[in-house]
Every structure is written in C-alpha cells, then in structure tokens.
C-alpha cells in the first residue's frame, strides 16, 4: 500500500504541474482571443448596420446574400413559447384543462427504480445487481495531495 501511495503522490505532483501549465496557456490564449474577438465584433457590427439599412433591397428575392467571402442575411429562429412573468406552467395547465385542451398537456410516466430496488419484485427482463468492490485508498501526506481510491469490481446478481 505504501508503494501505491508513493505512485499516487507522483501522479498528483504531475497533475498539479499540468494544471499550472494549462492555466498559463489558457491565460495567454484568452488575452490573444480577446483582442481578435473585439476586431471581429467591430466588423460584424459594421456589416449588420449596412445590412439593416438595406434590408428591404437585400431581401427582395432571398433572405440571405452569398458573396465570395461568405453568406450573410436573416434566418428565422426556432419558435419558442414565452409565458408572461406572472403566469406559471401550472396556471396554463389549469386553463387548458378548463377549456378541454388536454392535448397540450404532457403526462410523464417513469420507472420508480428506488421502489423496485427496495422491494425487488420478480419481473421478466429485470435483474437486481450489487457490486462487491475491492478497494485501496493509501494514506498520503498533506503536501502529497489527495489520495485516489483504486478499485476492482465483482458483480453479483440477486
């Protein structure tokens, strides 16, 4: 177990060094991306202003325009349902039931796995499993970092 613990300490040390390197790379990348994003967004805003000023002319035949550099235009978003702030789903369900519009109400049925596991009724196609795990969790010094539990599993049917 002591040797496993030493190996885990080595793994933890390498992972800490990895996190530091990743943080440095991420910080540098974020700085560069921020500069480029600002430039891109200024160009986008300019093209948007032009397109909005000329939308009627640009959409006479098509909603989008193809150029050698790419495509721009307008597209419809996916429809969505908006409820007023003071109205809840429950309020709408009540209204729909009152009006006999139950086709707009969804009823969800799902398996109660907790109850099945508790009672374990015999049902064709259902089996109940429990694992018997062998594990090792070595003790590490505080400076070595977190100990990782290693395990192997045996499965038994009941």
Backbone bond lengths (Angstrom), bond angles and torsions (degrees), N, CA, C in turn:
res aa  C-N    CA-C-N  psi(-1)  N-CA   C-N-CA  omega(-1)  CA-C   N-CA-C  phi
1 X - - - 1.459 - - 1.531 109.76 -
2 X 1.338 117.09 -36.22 1.464 120.80 179.47 1.532 110.57 -61.07
3 X 1.327 117.64 -43.48 1.474 121.23 179.37 1.520 110.43 -64.28
4 X 1.332 117.59 -39.42 1.468 121.11 176.95 1.523 109.08 -62.03
5 X 1.319 116.26 -42.01 1.459 120.75 178.01 1.519 112.49 -61.65
6 X 1.345 118.02 -41.41 1.484 121.37 177.41 1.525 110.44 -62.32
7 X 1.327 115.16 -43.91 1.477 118.53 178.35 1.525 110.54 -62.27
8 X 1.348 117.52 -40.82 1.467 120.53 178.76 1.518 110.43 -63.62
9 X 1.339 117.77 -39.03 1.471 121.23 176.60 1.523 110.57 -60.38
10 X 1.342 116.56 -43.57 1.470 120.66 178.51 1.529 110.69 -62.45
11 X 1.332 116.25 -42.98 1.473 120.94 178.47 1.526 109.63 -60.93
12 X 1.342 116.70 -45.98 1.465 120.71 -179.49 1.522 111.29 -61.61
13 X 1.321 117.46 -40.98 1.468 121.40 179.19 1.528 110.70 -62.65
14 X 1.329 116.79 -44.54 1.470 120.47 177.88 1.532 111.09 -63.38
15 X 1.326 117.44 -40.47 1.461 121.01 179.91 1.535 111.32 -65.75
16 X 1.353 117.56 -38.47 1.469 120.36 176.75 1.523 110.56 -63.47
17 X 1.327 117.30 -43.72 1.466 121.14 178.49 1.523 110.21 -62.96
18 X 1.324 116.48 -39.15 1.459 121.56 178.16 1.524 110.46 -60.92
19 X 1.337 117.21 -44.82 1.465 121.19 -179.70 1.520 111.47 -61.25
20 X 1.328 117.25 -39.45 1.468 121.22 179.17 1.524 109.64 -64.26
21 X 1.329 117.00 -45.96 1.470 120.78 179.66 1.527 111.22 -62.84
22 X 1.327 116.11 -42.42 1.464 120.32 179.23 1.525 110.25 -63.47
23 X 1.330 117.27 -41.32 1.465 120.93 179.76 1.524 111.01 -61.59
24 X 1.337 117.48 -41.39 1.468 121.34 179.20 1.526 110.10 -64.42
25 X 1.327 116.62 -45.85 1.474 121.35 179.96 1.531 109.67 -63.84
26 X 1.334 117.54 -43.58 1.465 121.96 -179.63 1.522 110.83 -61.97
27 X 1.324 116.75 -43.39 1.462 120.96 -179.58 1.530 110.46 -62.54
28 X 1.318 118.00 -44.86 1.462 122.01 179.85 1.531 110.59 -65.59
29 X 1.329 116.47 -42.63 1.465 120.87 179.04 1.522 110.42 -63.82
30 X 1.329 117.47 -45.20 1.463 121.36 179.31 1.525 111.29 -58.52
31 X 1.327 117.28 -40.98 1.464 121.34 179.21 1.531 110.32 -62.25
32 X 1.322 117.45 -47.43 1.465 121.77 -179.23 1.536 111.17 -66.16
33 X 1.323 115.92 -43.18 1.469 120.80 -179.32 1.524 110.35 -63.09
34 X 1.320 117.63 -38.68 1.462 121.69 -179.63 1.530 111.28 -59.74
35 X 1.317 117.19 -43.71 1.469 121.77 179.69 1.527 110.09 -63.62
36 X 1.314 116.56 -47.07 1.470 121.11 -178.20 1.526 110.56 -67.53
37 X 1.335 117.65 -38.63 1.462 121.93 179.41 1.525 110.97 -61.09
38 X 1.318 117.19 -41.67 1.470 120.92 178.60 1.524 110.60 -61.85
39 X 1.316 118.12 -43.05 1.470 121.82 178.38 1.531 110.70 -63.49
40 X 1.340 115.57 -46.12 1.466 119.98 179.33 1.519 111.20 -60.86
41 X 1.338 117.01 -43.41 1.463 120.97 -177.89 1.522 112.51 -66.25
42 X 1.344 117.35 -34.06 1.473 119.87 176.04 1.533 109.93 -64.19
43 X 1.324 117.06 -42.22 1.467 120.43 178.46 1.531 110.50 -65.16
44 X 1.335 116.34 -42.16 1.463 120.08 178.86 1.525 110.23 -60.26
45 X 1.327 116.93 -45.71 1.467 121.71 -179.56 1.522 111.15 -60.80
46 X 1.316 116.88 -39.51 1.470 120.81 178.66 1.522 111.04 -65.28
47 X 1.336 117.08 -45.88 1.462 120.27 179.72 1.532 110.08 -65.44
48 X 1.321 117.26 -39.04 1.469 121.04 177.92 1.529 110.56 -60.93
49 X 1.333 117.25 -44.86 1.472 121.21 179.81 1.524 110.09 -61.20
50 X 1.326 117.03 -44.57 1.465 121.18 177.80 1.525 110.25 -60.66
51 X 1.337 116.44 -48.85 1.464 121.16 -176.32 1.531 111.37 -63.10
52 X 1.314 117.31 -42.07 1.464 120.19 179.68 1.527 110.81 -64.56
53 X 1.323 116.59 -38.55 1.469 120.28 179.67 1.526 111.04 -66.90
54 X 1.320 116.81 -24.87 1.474 121.44 -176.83 1.535 112.56 -118.98
55 X 1.314 118.22 21.42 1.464 122.01 -174.02 1.526 112.75 -57.72
56 X 1.307 117.30 -44.23 1.473 120.28 -177.94 1.528 110.30 -58.80
57 X 1.314 117.05 -47.00 1.469 120.93 -179.35 1.529 111.63 -69.53
58 X 1.322 116.69 -37.19 1.468 120.50 -177.51 1.527 112.81 -72.15
59 X 1.332 117.49 -22.27 1.471 120.07 -175.61 1.523 113.57 -109.82
60 X 1.324 116.82 19.00 1.473 119.85 179.05 1.524 110.34 -58.85
61 X 1.344 117.67 -47.55 1.470 121.73 -176.53 1.533 112.69 -105.21
62 X 1.315 117.06 -37.60 1.461 121.51 -175.91 1.532 109.45 -138.55
63 X 1.336 116.65 154.43 1.469 121.02 178.56 1.523 112.21 -83.42
64 X 1.323 117.50 -10.30 1.463 120.03 177.73 1.523 109.65 -132.43
65 X 1.310 115.12 155.46 1.463 121.73 -178.59 1.524 109.06 -120.12
66 X 1.334 115.41 129.78 1.463 120.31 178.05 1.518 108.70 -99.57
67 X 1.319 115.44 133.29 1.464 121.27 175.46 1.526 107.54 -126.55
68 X 1.324 116.92 174.18 1.467 119.29 177.64 1.529 110.79 -65.73
69 X 1.328 117.31 -23.29 1.468 121.03 -178.21 1.523 112.95 -90.61
70 X 1.328 117.95 -15.27 1.461 120.35 -178.23 1.510 111.49 153.01
71 X 1.317 116.39 -164.19 1.460 122.80 -176.28 1.518 109.23 -124.18
72 X 1.332 116.34 140.99 1.461 120.91 172.89 1.514 107.95 -139.44
73 X 1.308 116.03 158.32 1.457 119.36 179.53 1.503 111.51 159.48
74 X 1.314 115.42 -154.80 1.450 122.17 -176.39 1.510 108.86 -122.49
75 X 1.310 116.55 143.46 1.468 122.66 175.36 1.515 107.74 -141.80
76 X 1.320 115.22 149.37 1.451 120.37 179.64 1.516 109.66 -78.03
77 X 1.314 116.52 138.33 1.463 120.84 175.28 1.519 108.91 -77.14
78 X 1.309 116.71 168.30 1.455 121.71 174.63 1.521 107.84 -66.76
79 X 1.337 117.99 132.25 1.466 119.51 179.36 1.530 110.84 -59.18
80 X 1.319 116.26 144.75 1.460 120.27 177.78 1.524 108.98 -137.82
81 X 1.308 115.19 159.80 1.459 122.17 -178.93 1.525 108.05 -101.66
82 X 1.309 117.04 129.87 1.463 122.16 178.67 1.519 108.59 -118.03
83 X 1.310 116.86 127.98 1.456 121.59 173.89 1.522 107.90 -102.73
84 X 1.327 116.02 143.31 1.457 119.59 175.42 1.516 108.19 -60.74
85 X 1.334 116.78 151.76 1.464 121.53 -176.03 1.518 113.64 -53.20
86 X 1.309 117.59 -37.65 1.467 120.73 -174.80 1.532 112.96 -84.52
87 X 1.340 118.23 -3.55 1.467 121.61 -176.53 1.532 109.57 -108.14
88 X 1.340 115.66 134.51 1.459 121.05 179.08 1.524 110.41 -106.98
89 X 1.331 116.34 168.54 1.464 121.28 174.95 1.531 110.15 -56.29
90 X 1.324 116.47 -41.41 1.464 121.33 -179.57 1.524 111.00 -59.86
91 X 1.328 117.37 -40.10 1.465 121.21 177.74 1.529 110.70 -61.41
92 X 1.316 116.39 -44.71 1.473 121.31 -178.99 1.527 110.12 -66.76
93 X 1.339 117.42 -41.31 1.469 120.54 178.21 1.523 110.15 -59.55
94 X 1.318 117.26 -42.71 1.467 121.32 178.74 1.532 110.62 -60.66
95 X 1.325 116.88 -45.57 1.472 121.56 179.37 1.524 110.46 -62.34
96 X 1.324 116.77 -44.04 1.463 120.77 -179.34 1.535 111.07 -62.73
97 X 1.327 117.10 -41.90 1.470 120.77 178.06 1.529 110.65 -63.53
98 X 1.344 116.50 -43.89 1.468 120.67 179.28 1.514 111.76 -59.95
99 X 1.319 116.98 -34.53 1.470 121.53 -178.17 1.525 112.74 -91.05
100 X 1.331 117.87 1.86 1.462 120.82 -179.90 1.528 112.78 70.70
101 X 1.300 117.24 26.32 1.473 122.22 -177.63 1.536 110.25 -103.34
102 X 1.344 116.00 48.81 1.466 120.90 -174.30 1.532 113.30 -70.60
103 X 1.335 117.47 -10.60 1.471 119.42 177.03 1.530 110.75 -65.69
104 X 1.323 117.09 -14.30 1.465 121.29 179.43 1.529 112.41 -97.70
105 X 1.341 115.95 8.75 1.465 120.85 178.77 1.526 107.79 -113.10
106 X 1.316 115.86 127.99 1.459 120.98 -179.57 1.533 108.75 -100.76
107 X 1.330 116.00 132.82 1.458 122.03 175.34 1.522 107.27 -108.83
108 X 1.315 116.15 126.10 1.460 120.97 -176.77 1.523 109.43 -104.15
109 X 1.334 116.02 126.43 1.451 121.65 173.82 1.514 107.25 -111.23
110 X 1.326 115.98 134.97 1.453 118.76 177.94 1.521 109.68 -144.19
111 X 1.316 115.09 158.10 1.450 123.11 -179.27 1.527 110.03 -71.40
112 X 1.335 116.89 133.69 1.465 120.92 175.23 1.532 107.21 -92.50
113 X 1.324 115.34 85.74 1.467 120.52 -175.28 1.519 112.42 -66.09
114 X 1.328 117.36 -33.22 1.469 119.88 178.39 1.527 110.66 -61.92
115 X 1.333 116.43 -44.72 1.466 120.52 -179.95 1.524 110.52 -65.77
116 X 1.336 117.19 -40.95 1.466 120.52 178.20 1.521 110.98 -62.14
117 X 1.335 117.06 -43.42 1.464 120.44 179.54 1.528 111.35 -65.72
118 X 1.311 116.76 -34.77 1.466 120.90 -179.58 1.532 110.69 -68.20
119 X 1.340 116.61 -48.39 1.464 121.30 -174.23 1.527 113.58 -90.70
120 X 1.315 117.49 -26.61 1.473 124.27 -178.77 1.537 113.31 49.20
121 X 1.349 117.75 54.48 1.475 118.34 176.78 1.528 109.97 -68.25
122 X 1.303 117.23 151.60 1.465 121.38 179.46 1.524 107.88 -82.50
123 X 1.341 114.92 116.50 1.464 121.83 -178.25 1.518 107.45 -135.15
124 X 1.319 116.52 131.02 1.456 121.22 178.77 1.530 109.36 -58.51
125 X 1.333 116.35 129.62 1.459 121.00 178.64 1.517 114.21 91.24
126 X 1.335 116.61 -3.44 1.469 120.42 -179.53 1.518 108.92 -117.83
127 X 1.321 115.51 130.58 1.463 119.56 172.12 1.514 108.19 -128.05
128 X 1.303 116.24 157.77 1.456 122.16 -178.38 1.509 107.78 -113.98
129 X 1.311 116.63 126.92 1.462 120.94 -176.47 1.512 111.30 -122.24
130 X 1.322 113.27 148.39 1.450 120.00 174.39 1.518 106.55 -143.00
131 X 1.312 115.60 137.72 1.462 119.96 -177.43 1.527 110.26 -97.47
132 X 1.309 114.77 144.03 1.459 121.57 172.58 1.521 104.99 -108.91
133 X 1.324 117.12 103.96 1.459 121.72 -173.87 1.519 111.77 -97.10
134 X 1.330 114.50 133.42 1.461 120.52 168.99 1.512 105.63 -94.20
135 X 1.341 117.40 132.43 1.454 119.19 -178.15 1.524 111.70 -139.12
136 X 1.325 114.01 156.74 1.462 122.31 172.72 1.512 106.78 -133.86
137 X 1.325 116.35 129.89 1.461 121.77 174.60 1.529 106.75 -129.64
138 X 1.341 115.80 97.13 1.464 118.27 -178.01 1.523 111.61 -70.40
139 X 1.341 115.57 151.15 1.460 120.76 175.04 1.520 107.77 -84.08
140 X 1.328 116.55 130.83 1.455 122.11 178.20 1.513 109.12 -119.56
141 X 1.320 115.52 152.77 1.462 119.09 175.03 1.524 108.54 -69.91
142 X 1.314 116.65 159.12 1.462 122.07 -177.66 1.524 111.33 -56.01
143 X 1.350 117.84 -42.86 1.469 120.63 -178.10 1.525 112.89 -72.11
144 X 1.336 117.46 -16.37 1.461 120.44 179.36 1.522 112.39 -80.30
145 X 1.317 117.52 -14.91 1.458 120.85 177.43 1.507 112.74 96.72
146 X 1.312 114.50 -166.23 1.461 122.46 -174.01 1.524 110.57 -77.48
147 X 1.309 115.29 138.48 1.450 121.16 175.84 1.521 109.52 -82.71
148 X 1.307 116.17 138.96 1.463 120.65 178.66 1.516 108.46 -102.23
149 X 1.317 116.17 133.68 1.458 120.38 178.00 1.523 108.75 -83.61
150 X 1.323 116.47 126.35 1.453 122.13 176.44 1.518 107.48 -101.04
151 X 1.343 116.70 142.17 1.460 118.00 -178.55 1.514 112.18 -148.71
152 X 1.320 115.12 154.72 1.458 124.00 170.43 1.520 105.69 -127.70
153 X 1.328 116.02 144.41 1.451 120.19 -172.28 1.520 111.94 -118.81
154 X 1.307 114.12 139.13 1.464 121.46 168.52 1.513 105.91 -112.96
155 X 1.327 118.85 136.04 1.452 121.64 179.80 1.518 109.68 -104.69
156 X 1.329 114.98 134.23 1.458 119.76 175.83 1.510 109.43 -124.16
157 X 1.321 116.79 138.66 1.469 121.56 176.55 1.512 108.51 -92.83
158 X 1.333 115.89 144.91 1.475 119.86 175.06 1.506 110.07 -121.65
